[in-house]
Amino acid sequence: MKELEGIDIRINEPLKKYTYTKVGGPADYLAFPRNRYELSRIVKYVRQKNIPWLVLGNASNLIVRDSGIRGFVIMFDKLNTVKVNGYSIEAEAGANLIETTKVAKFHSLSGFEFACGIPGSVGGAIFMNAGAYGGEISHIFLSAKVLTPEGEIKTISAEDMAFGYRHSAIQESGDIVISAKFGLKPGNYDQIKAEMDRLNHLRQLKQPLEYPSCGSVFKRPLGYFAGQLIMEAGLKGHRIGGVEVSDKHAGFMINVDNGTSKDYEDLIAHVISSVKENSGITLEPEVRIIGEHPSSS
């Protein structure tokens, strides 16, 4: 791969080293571009060679299957610059979302407080329209620069993102977020800090942050809470292999003992089936499950 000389590319790299769940088989090639130029070189190369490729962001709200991912996996950890311009923040897709909210706090900019405890990257947060405590990305989003499946860079406005609950237009388009602009408001540093401290305290009280997990597993069904439905089905603490439904918050599944992606998938299927039987409600996963099925490897 002379064309990609100088780019950090790791061969047959286990993805469980990078995922929040600590599960996932190897990527044929795992690339860490440092800038848009390196990213463009990678995309041009894989398109010319007809090699499958995908972007993982920083692998927080997803499960990678145990057989891994064929072709190129691109992680944006090194594309993480955050800039402040007046009342707006521009962040590259690989920027840590929590760290980006701290930049807003430092500059006494309000509007990003809701995301102060959401793990993951800016790009992933836009892809999912991440939200918590009454706020979501769509409330502050101005525009994004994206890489199209054809390898071109274009700008997408808020209107074109078609944001919905845990949804954005790029879930269908195949566009990859490279950077995004957020519109915030001038605020009081002490008040912003107090609100972020309050939300982080709530998160620590309610969520099993001490274990590897993929965050909230299921979307909230209309008029219900997924965690409540799972608890009512008697599934708190239910375990398959090394993965169990958290005793602290039933909407989370935690990797307590070297669990595998199959453990996660089996537990998700069991929870969906049990909740349906108990309440008549069909839970829909929020987490993305990607990678090769063992039978196709």
Secondary structure, 3 states (H helix, E strand, C coil): CHHHCCCEEEEEEEHHHCCCCCCCCEEEEEEECCCHHHHHHHHHHHHHHCCCEEEEECCCCEEECCCCEEEEEEECCCCCCEEEECCEEEEECCCEHHHHHHHHHHCCEECCHHHCCCCCEHHHHHHHCCEECCEEHHHCEEEEEEECCCCCEEEEECHHHCCECCECCHHHHCCEEEEEEEECEECCHHHHHHHHHHHHHHHHHHCCCCCCEEEECECCCCCCCHHHHHHHCCCCCCEECCEEECCCCCCEEEECCCCCHHHHHHHHHHHHHHHHHHHCCCCCECCEEECCCHHHC
